[in-house]
Amino acid sequence: MKKYSKAWKDWIGDEAYETMRRWGYFSMDFRKADGGIVQRGSRVIVLNTQAANGLNWWLLGERNDPGNHMAWLEQELREVEEAKGIAYIIGHI
């Protein structure tokens, strides 16, 4: 993940970069191309779908929510809901 997260750092910002570097998932404010906020409280949430890939042999050692991915997602969605924002969820491997 370190190689990919470095390539994305300028696009996603420092906070998202640190989360992606460590866990492969991240979220960030949803912004227009000019940097303006689309809607306050809205987030782009990027899941690491490799955590659910049955062919990922690394999962054999950690079968319960690797990297606390689902707990993190639940918290992200709770914050978006409380802010009356919109969540855009995408996945990647």
C-alpha positions in Angstrom: 0.0 0.0 0.0 2.9 2.4 0.6 3.8 2.7 -3.1 0.2 3.5 -4.1 -0.6 5.8 -1.2 2.5 8.0 -2.1 1.2 8.3 -5.6 -2.2 9.5 -4.3 -1.0 11.7 -1.5 -1.4 15.0 -3.4 -4.9 14.2 -4.4 -6.3 12.8 -1.1 -4.5 14.9 1.5 -2.4 14.0 4.6 -5.1 12.5 6.8 -6.5 10.2 4.1 -2.9 9.4 3.0 -2.0 8.1 6.5 -5.1 5.9 6.7 -4.6 4.5 3.2 -0.9 3.9 3.8 -1.6 1.9 6.9 -4.9 0.1 6.1 -5.7 0.6 2.4 -9.0 2.4 3.0 -9.6 6.1 3.5 -12.2 8.9 3.4 -12.1 12.5 2.5 -14.3 15.5 2.1 -16.2 15.4 -1.2 -15.0 18.5 -3.1 -15.5 20.0 -6.5 -12.5 20.1 -8.9 -11.9 23.8 -7.9 -11.6 22.8 -4.2 -15.0 24.0 -3.2 -17.1 21.8 -0.9 -20.1 20.1 -2.7 -22.1 19.7 0.5 -20.9 20.2 4.0 -20.5 16.8 5.8 -20.3 14.9 2.6 -17.5 12.3 2.2 -16.0 10.1 -0.4 -15.4 6.7 1.4 -13.0 4.4 -0.3 -13.1 0.7 0.8 -10.3 -1.8 0.4 -12.3 -4.6 -1.0 -9.2 -6.9 -0.8 -10.3 -7.4 2.9 -13.3 -9.5 1.6 -11.4 -11.3 -1.2 -11.6 -15.1 -0.6 -8.4 -15.5 -2.5 -6.5 -13.2 -0.2 -4.4 -15.7 1.8 -3.3 -13.0 4.3 -6.9 -13.1 5.7 -6.3 -16.6 7.1 -4.4 -15.0 10.0 -6.9 -12.3 10.7 -10.5 -13.3 10.0 -12.4 -10.8 12.1 -12.6 -7.4 10.5 -9.0 -6.9 9.3 -7.8 -3.4 10.2 -11.1 -2.7 11.9 -12.4 -1.8 8.5 -16.1 -2.3 9.2 -15.9 -0.5 12.5 -14.2 2.4 10.8 -16.9 2.4 8.0 -19.7 2.4 10.5 -18.1 5.5 12.3 -17.6 7.3 9.0 -21.3 6.7 8.0 -22.5 7.8 11.4 -20.6 11.1 11.1 -22.0 11.7 7.6 -25.5 11.0 8.8 -25.2 13.3 11.8 -23.9 16.1 9.5 -26.8 15.4 7.1 -24.3 14.9 4.4 -24.0 12.5 1.5 -21.6 9.5 1.4 -20.1 8.3 -1.9 -18.7 4.8 -1.4 -16.3 3.2 -3.8 -14.1 0.2 -3.6 -10.7 -0.9 -4.9 -8.3 -3.8 -4.7 
